[in-house]
Amino acid sequence: MLSNALVIAALLFGCALLLNVWRLVVGPDAVDRILALDTMSINVAALLILFCIRTGSPLYFEAALLIAALGFIGTVALAKYLLRGDIIE
């Protein structure tokens, strides 16, 4: 039962990732593209956690945490660049 739920969740997160790629390519402005990148990092982290649960290896939790942290830092840096024009003052 758990393996079926993991497969269904992975398929749904995969579909969400494809929709994010579409928003990244088609997005009308830079804000939509930044939001798509942020959501993609969350979806990739979720897929890694699902893979970790399926395989039972705790190594993927650290990779998911690293991807989530880098995605957050990248989103903040890009938002600051859009607001001010430079990242470091």
CORFEN-V587020 format. One record per run of one state. SS is the DSSP state (H for helix, E for strand, C for the rest). FROM is the first residue (numbers start at 1). TO is the last residue. If there is no record, write none. Layout:
ss=SS from=FROM to=TO
ss=SS from=FROM to=TO
This chain:
ss=C from=1 to=1
ss=H from=2 to=26
ss=C from=27 to=29
ss=H from=30 to=55
ss=C from=56 to=58
ss=H from=59 to=84
ss=C from=85 to=89
